[in-house]
Amino acid sequence: MALSHDDLWPRAGGWPDAESAPAWDAVILGIPAFRTSLSPTGTHATPAAIREALTRYSPTVIGPGEPRDLNEVLRIADAGDVADPDGPAGEAAVRARVADLAGRSDLMVALGGDNSLTCPVAEGADAAGLITLDAHFDLRDGVSNGSPVRRLIAGGLDPHRVVQIGIADFANSAAYTRRAADLGIRVITLDELRRRGAADVVAEALEVAGGGSGGSGATAGHAGGAGRGIHLDVDVDVCDRSVAPACPASVPGGLQASELRTLVRALSSDARVRSADIVEVDATADTPDQRTVRLAALCVLEMLAGRAARRDPS
């Protein structure tokens, strides 16, 4: 069904091609990885579904302060998809494409795809720190959507600059819990997150992943600014199954949609977050109202809103 048109109510999405200008504030890139997933999945269909869902929303942030149209405040581009991103050759293509886009933008956002893409995206962005919003540790051996954090650490990422938020009971094993502790990863369980609140947890996560470098109050810089940053991995299965039924591993009792959106915007408002991904949504398994895909699209907009907030002194 065609969406209505109103000149006074612009729609999100439909951003220009990334090659139409040399530099951007934010660029989205589809990475339809799915072949190494531990569960059968149709995540390869999700980047296109997120783009379609974006058009159901306005790019306007109401407050605080004056309303801001993200399309007017930020230079946003769409770099299309990386074809066949699975396997060694596919991951090499992802790293190369991300490296190019990260060098030309302040924030590079990958639309997944399963969680395996976190490894080549963070490597391509040359991330020095990692924050995950995830119910799971992702420290498994081998190459799969259950192994990106272990692979990044094996590749040289300092585990003391890894923060995992939302780790859930009954979604992990004792062995991987011990592995995280032995590596020195800062684990903030779902219970701890709810006990402390989002603002306190976000502040600690940015301090740890940022290596104590500060920067949460930094103003926006030039697109493609120098310096290694933090990668933000948003695994939507950190959410309650009622709001994320299209995530194969989501469980009852996870985050509510509003909680995830608050965390994503707060983390993305920090200048050190230079790359991000949104993963583990299987668009082919969503409900008829597309609630999971629409939440993923809103996470894209929350990332952009976080970026825009850095430009608003109010």
Buried (B, 14 or more C-beta within 10 A) or exposed (E): EEEEEEEEEBBBBEBEEBEEEEBBBBBBBBBBBBBBBBBEBBBBBBBBBBBBBBEBBBBBBEEEEEEBBBBEBBBBBBBBBBEBBBEEEBBEBBBEBBBBBBBBBBBBBBBBBBBBBBBBBBBBBBBBBBBBBBBBBBBBEEBBBBBBBBBBBEEEBBBBBBBBBBBBEEBBEEEBBEBBEEBEBBBBBBEBBEEEEBEEBBBBBBBBBBBEBEBBEEEBEEBBBEEBBBBBBBBBBBBBBBBBBBBBBBBEBBBEBEBBBBBBBBBBBBBBBBBBBBBBBBBEBBEEEBBBBBBBBBBBBBBBBBBBBBEEEE
